[in-house]
Structure formats: structure tokens, C-alpha cells
Amino acid sequence: MRETKSTNMEIIKLIRFLKKQSRESEAGVWLDVAEHLSKPSRKRIAVNLSRINRYTEKSETVVVPGKVLGSGVIDHAVTVAAFDASAKAKAKLAAAKAKYLSIAELVEKNPQGSNVRIIG
């Protein structure tokens, strides 16, 4: 069988950027995120807000190597970085005074990846 690869240039550039940052900063968390994003789109992670709410504390930073969906509620302020998020999820995060960032923005703010959790 032939191996298929992603043709989405945005995700390819992000994976390369994450691998480079992982090598330069010696931060394994970015390599893990890159490996999750390298999977086929049907196997990529999709996380509901209810799961983020259940497994996080106030002021925590989490990375979702996939898409954040708007099902459920979030009742505390967290920083969520993801490849993509639905419009409903972004609205609920804003209502809870939580921050939504792209993964690249989070890497630039925190190159070492300290105090960052992957939720999937």
C-alpha cells in the first residue's frame, strides 16, 4: 500500500516549525504535538470543551493537536492552543474569559513548552 501524506501546506509548515523548535529548545512537548498532527485527518484529535473543562484547572495552558469543538461548557479561564476551533467553541471560550491561540503563537510565547499539557 502506498503511504499517503498531508497536502495541506499550513499543517506541513506547522509540523516543520514544531520539530525545529523541539530541537532548538530541547522541548519534547512540541515534538509530541508534531507527531499528533502528522496523523491522517480522520485520526486527528477532536476535543469538546467539556473535556477541557473536566481535565484542567484555572489559568492552565493546554494544547489540542487537532480541533476544539463547542459541545459542553467551560467555567474557568484557561489558555487553549489548537490547530483549529469551531466558531461555537471560540465564542464559549471568549465568554469564559479563556484565551484561544494558534499552536504557533503558543510556541513563540513559550518556546520551552513549560507548564503545557496536551489534551487528546
C-alpha positions as CSV (number, residue, x, y, z in Angstrom):
1,M,0.0,0.0,0.0
2,R,1.1,3.5,-0.8
3,E,1.8,5.9,2.1
4,T,-0.4,9.0,2.0
5,K,0.8,12.3,3.2
6,S,-1.0,15.5,4.0
7,T,-1.3,18.1,1.2
8,N,-2.4,20.9,3.5
9,M,0.6,23.3,3.3
10,E,-0.5,25.1,6.5
11,I,-0.2,21.9,8.6
12,I,3.0,20.8,6.8
13,K,4.7,24.2,7.7
14,L,3.4,23.9,11.3
15,I,4.8,20.4,11.7
16,R,8.2,21.5,10.4
17,F,8.1,24.5,12.7
18,L,7.3,22.4,15.7
19,K,10.0,19.9,15.0
20,K,12.6,22.7,14.6
21,Q,11.5,24.3,17.9
22,S,11.7,21.0,19.6
23,R,15.3,20.5,18.5
24,E,16.4,24.1,19.3
25,S,14.7,24.4,22.7
26,E,15.1,20.7,23.7
27,A,11.3,20.7,24.4
28,G,9.8,17.3,23.8
29,V,6.3,18.6,24.1
30,W,6.5,20.2,20.6
31,L,7.7,17.0,19.0
32,D,4.8,15.2,20.5
33,V,2.4,17.8,19.1
34,A,4.0,17.5,15.7
35,E,3.6,13.7,15.8
36,H,-0.1,14.0,16.6
37,L,-0.6,16.5,13.8
38,S,1.2,14.2,11.3
39,K,-1.5,11.6,11.5
40,P,-4.2,11.4,8.8
41,S,-7.0,13.9,9.2
42,R,-9.6,11.1,10.1
43,K,-7.3,10.1,13.0
44,R,-6.6,13.6,14.2
45,I,-7.8,14.6,17.7
46,A,-11.1,16.5,18.2
47,V,-11.8,17.6,21.8
48,N,-15.0,19.1,23.2
49,L,-15.0,22.0,25.7
50,S,-16.5,19.7,28.3
51,R,-13.3,17.6,28.3
52,I,-11.1,20.7,28.6
53,N,-13.2,21.8,31.5
54,R,-13.0,18.5,33.2
55,Y,-9.3,18.0,33.0
56,T,-7.9,21.5,33.5
57,E,-7.5,23.9,36.4
58,K,-7.9,27.7,36.3
59,S,-5.0,29.5,34.5
60,E,-3.7,26.3,32.9
61,T,-2.3,26.1,29.4
62,V,-3.4,23.2,27.1
63,V,-2.6,22.2,23.6
64,V,-5.1,20.3,21.4
65,P,-3.3,18.9,18.3
66,G,-6.4,18.9,16.3
67,K,-9.8,20.7,16.6
68,V,-11.7,22.1,19.6
69,L,-15.4,21.6,19.3
70,G,-18.1,23.6,21.1
71,S,-20.0,20.8,22.9
72,G,-20.2,21.3,26.7
73,V,-19.5,24.3,28.9
74,I,-16.3,25.8,30.3
75,D,-16.5,27.5,33.6
76,H,-12.9,28.7,34.3
77,A,-10.3,30.7,32.4
78,V,-7.7,28.6,30.6
79,T,-5.4,29.2,27.6
80,V,-6.2,26.8,24.8
81,A,-3.9,26.4,21.8
82,A,-5.2,24.3,18.9
83,F,-4.8,23.8,15.2
84,D,-8.4,24.8,14.6
85,A,-11.6,25.5,16.6
86,S,-15.2,25.8,15.7
87,A,-16.9,29.1,15.9
88,K,-19.1,28.0,18.7
89,A,-16.1,26.9,20.7
90,K,-14.3,30.2,20.2
91,A,-17.5,32.0,21.4
92,K,-17.8,29.9,24.5
93,L,-14.1,30.4,25.3
94,A,-14.4,34.1,25.0
95,A,-17.5,34.1,27.2
96,A,-15.5,32.2,29.9
97,K,-12.6,34.7,29.6
98,A,-10.4,32.0,28.3
99,K,-7.7,32.6,25.7
100,Y,-7.6,30.9,22.3
101,L,-4.3,30.8,20.5
102,S,-2.9,29.0,17.5
103,I,-0.2,26.5,18.2
104,A,2.4,28.6,16.5
105,E,1.5,31.6,18.7
106,L,1.9,29.5,21.9
107,V,5.3,28.2,20.7
108,E,6.5,31.7,20.2
109,K,5.3,32.8,23.7
110,N,6.6,29.6,25.4
111,P,9.4,28.0,23.4
112,Q,10.4,25.7,26.2
113,G,6.9,24.3,26.5
114,S,6.9,24.6,30.3
115,N,3.6,24.0,32.1
116,V,1.9,23.0,28.8
117,R,-0.4,19.9,28.7
118,I,-1.6,18.0,25.7
119,I,-5.2,17.1,25.8
120,G,-6.5,14.5,23.3
